[in-house]
């Protein structure tokens, strides 16, 4: 089927729904004109379109469900990566604080040694 994207399927589904409405209207007109054979034939066509629309809707639902699952998995992976990065930043922050304190102590020791 050339209609592979959800957008194409959605547009096809909308077109089929419009056709179904038109066919149902023609079936009612045929019924009013007492043309049972034509009315039955048009009703069968409308039913077939309704089934095709339902099939497309189900396939779209499955595609959207799969796409949502992929996006959710990607978001979870990104969240895990961000959590690791935050943990690393926190660890680096502690190391920088320690290094700053050590540098301050060394500076104080140098200042004391110069006085002596």
C-alpha positions as CSV (number, residue, x, y, z in Angstrom):
1,X,0.0,0.0,0.0
2,X,1.6,3.4,-1.0
3,X,0.0,5.1,2.0
4,X,2.6,4.3,4.6
5,X,2.7,7.4,6.8
6,X,0.2,8.1,9.5
7,X,-0.7,11.4,7.7
8,X,-1.4,9.6,4.5
9,X,-3.6,7.1,6.3
10,X,-5.4,9.8,8.2
11,X,-6.1,11.7,4.9
12,X,-7.3,8.4,3.3
13,X,-9.5,7.7,6.3
14,X,-11.1,11.2,6.0
15,X,-11.7,10.7,2.2
16,X,-13.2,7.3,2.8
17,X,-15.5,8.8,5.5
18,X,-16.6,11.5,3.1
19,X,-17.3,8.9,0.4
20,X,-19.2,6.8,2.9
21,X,-21.4,9.7,3.8
22,X,-22.1,10.4,0.2
23,X,-22.9,6.8,-0.5
24,X,-25.2,6.6,2.5
25,X,-27.0,9.7,1.2
26,X,-27.4,8.1,-2.2
27,X,-28.7,4.9,-0.7
28,X,-31.4,6.8,1.2
29,X,-32.4,8.6,-2.0
30,X,-32.6,5.2,-3.8
31,X,-34.7,3.8,-0.9
32,X,-37.0,6.8,-1.2
33,X,-37.3,6.2,-4.9
34,X,-38.2,2.6,-4.1
35,X,-35.1,1.2,-5.9
36,X,-34.3,-1.5,-3.4
37,X,-31.6,-3.2,-5.5
38,X,-29.6,0.1,-5.8
39,X,-30.2,0.9,-2.2
40,X,-28.9,-2.5,-1.1
41,X,-25.9,-2.2,-3.3
42,X,-25.0,1.3,-2.0
43,X,-25.6,0.2,1.6
44,X,-23.2,-2.7,1.0
45,X,-20.6,-0.3,-0.4
46,X,-21.0,2.0,2.6
47,X,-20.6,-0.9,4.9
48,X,-17.4,-1.9,3.1
49,X,-16.1,1.6,3.5
50,X,-16.9,1.6,7.2
51,X,-14.9,-1.6,7.6
52,X,-12.0,-0.2,5.7
53,X,-12.1,3.0,7.9
54,X,-12.1,0.8,11.0
55,X,-9.1,-1.2,9.7
56,X,-7.2,2.0,9.0
57,X,-8.1,3.4,12.4
58,X,-6.8,0.3,14.1
59,X,-3.6,0.3,12.1
60,X,-3.1,4.0,12.9
61,X,-3.7,3.3,16.6
62,X,-1.0,0.6,16.5
63,X,1.5,2.9,14.7
64,X,0.8,5.7,17.2
65,X,1.1,3.3,20.1
66,X,4.5,2.0,18.7
67,X,5.7,5.5,18.1
68,X,4.7,6.6,21.6
69,X,6.5,3.6,23.0
70,X,9.7,4.6,21.1
71,X,9.4,8.2,22.2
72,X,8.9,7.1,25.8
73,X,11.9,4.8,25.7
74,X,14.0,7.6,24.2
75,X,12.8,10.0,26.9
76,X,13.6,7.5,29.7
77,X,17.1,7.0,28.2
78,X,17.6,10.8,28.0
79,X,16.4,11.1,31.6
80,X,18.8,8.4,32.8
81,X,21.6,10.2,30.9
82,X,20.7,13.5,32.6
83,X,20.6,11.9,36.0
84,X,24.1,10.5,35.4
85,X,25.3,14.0,34.3
86,X,23.8,15.7,37.3
87,X,25.4,13.1,39.6
88,X,28.8,13.7,37.9
89,X,28.4,17.5,38.2
90,X,27.6,17.0,41.9
91,X,30.7,14.8,42.3
92,X,32.8,17.4,40.4
93,X,31.4,20.1,42.6
94,X,32.5,18.3,45.7
95,X,36.0,17.8,44.1
96,X,36.2,21.5,43.2
97,X,35.2,22.4,46.8
98,X,37.9,20.2,48.2
99,X,40.5,21.5,45.8
100,X,39.6,25.0,46.6
101,X,39.9,24.3,50.3
102,X,43.3,22.6,49.7
103,X,44.5,25.5,47.6
104,X,43.4,27.9,50.4
105,X,45.4,25.9,52.9
106,X,48.5,25.9,50.7
107,X,48.1,29.6,50.2
108,X,47.9,30.1,54.0
109,X,51.0,27.8,54.5
110,X,52.9,29.8,51.9
111,X,51.9,33.0,53.6
112,X,53.1,31.6,56.9
113,X,56.4,30.4,55.4
114,X,57.1,33.8,54.0
115,X,56.6,35.4,57.3
116,X,59.1,33.1,58.9
